[in-house]
Amino acid sequence: MATATSIKLGDDLKNRLQHLAESRRRSAHWLMREAITQYVEREEKRETYLRDAQNAWDEFQRTGLHLTQKEADDWLAQLEAGQDVEPPECHN
């Protein structure tokens, strides 16, 4: 169920939005919903990325297990070349 939410826009932004809506043959309402949806999805992905990075750092701090940059680069080069290879073993 959708509920109405109001948003206050300055005259300049409101005019720009209306102009864009007309040129895209969409309603201003559609453009605002699309913009908000894209923003929320992008920020959720960013939040997940940052949480995963923090978890990886915490794991490294606990175990000390890691790969060198060369090991990671070599593995990624194999994947890029189309080889289906497992990642190298992490070490201290």
CORLINKA-V402934 format. One record per residue. N is the residue number from 1. PHI is phi in whole degrees, 0 to 359 (none if undefined). OMEGA is omega in whole degrees, -180 to 180 (NA if undefined). D_FIRST is the distance of its C-alpha to the first C-alpha in Angstrom with 2 decimals. Layout:
N | PHI | OMEGA | D_FIRST
N | PHI | OMEGA | D_FIRST
This chain:
1 | none | 179 | 0.00
2 | 269 | 175 | 3.78
3 | 240 | -178 | 6.56
4 | 283 | 175 | 10.08
5 | 227 | 180 | 12.79
6 | 259 | 178 | 16.39
7 | 219 | 180 | 19.08
8 | 264 | 179 | 22.78
9 | 240 | 174 | 24.80
10 | 292 | -177 | 28.54
11 | 303 | -178 | 30.11
12 | 298 | -179 | 31.47
13 | 294 | 179 | 28.23
14 | 298 | 178 | 26.43
15 | 294 | 178 | 29.32
16 | 299 | 179 | 29.33
17 | 297 | -180 | 25.62
18 | 296 | 178 | 26.21
19 | 299 | 179 | 29.31
20 | 296 | 179 | 27.61
21 | 300 | 179 | 24.77
22 | 294 | -179 | 27.52
23 | 290 | 179 | 29.57
24 | 267 | -178 | 26.76
25 | 56 | 176 | 25.70
26 | 231 | 175 | 22.10
27 | 276 | 175 | 20.26
28 | 300 | 177 | 20.49
29 | 302 | 180 | 16.71
30 | 298 | -180 | 16.64
31 | 298 | 180 | 19.44
32 | 294 | 177 | 17.93
33 | 298 | 180 | 14.73
34 | 298 | -180 | 17.21
35 | 297 | 180 | 19.54
36 | 293 | 179 | 17.17
37 | 300 | -180 | 15.94
38 | 297 | 179 | 19.64
39 | 298 | -178 | 20.72
40 | 297 | 179 | 18.45
41 | 298 | 179 | 19.47
42 | 297 | -178 | 23.09
43 | 290 | 175 | 23.18
44 | 295 | 177 | 21.78
45 | 296 | 178 | 24.57
46 | 297 | 179 | 27.05
47 | 299 | 178 | 26.20
48 | 296 | 179 | 26.75
49 | 300 | -179 | 29.96
50 | 294 | 178 | 31.30
51 | 295 | 178 | 30.59
52 | 296 | 178 | 32.35
53 | 296 | 179 | 35.21
54 | 295 | 178 | 35.65
55 | 297 | 178 | 35.69
56 | 296 | 179 | 38.30
57 | 297 | 178 | 40.38
58 | 299 | 179 | 40.28
59 | 296 | 178 | 41.40
60 | 298 | 179 | 44.20
61 | 298 | 180 | 45.29
62 | 287 | -168 | 45.53
63 | 252 | -175 | 47.28
64 | 77 | -179 | 48.83
65 | 289 | -177 | 47.99
66 | 198 | 169 | 47.60
67 | 241 | 172 | 48.58
68 | 281 | 178 | 50.72
69 | 298 | 180 | 49.48
70 | 297 | 179 | 52.03
71 | 299 | 180 | 50.82
72 | 293 | 180 | 47.21
73 | 298 | 179 | 48.34
74 | 297 | 180 | 50.53
75 | 296 | 180 | 47.78
76 | 295 | 178 | 45.32
77 | 296 | 177 | 48.09
78 | 295 | 178 | 48.53
79 | 297 | 180 | 44.85
80 | 297 | 180 | 44.95
81 | 281 | 177 | 48.02
82 | 92 | 178 | 46.07
83 | 279 | 179 | 47.61
84 | 266 | -176 | 45.48
85 | 243 | 176 | 46.85
86 | 284 | 177 | 45.73
87 | 295 | 179 | 45.44
88 | 293 | 178 | 48.67
89 | 290 | 175 | 49.26
90 | 286 | -180 | 48.53
91 | 214 | 178 | 51.55
92 | 276 | NA | 52.77
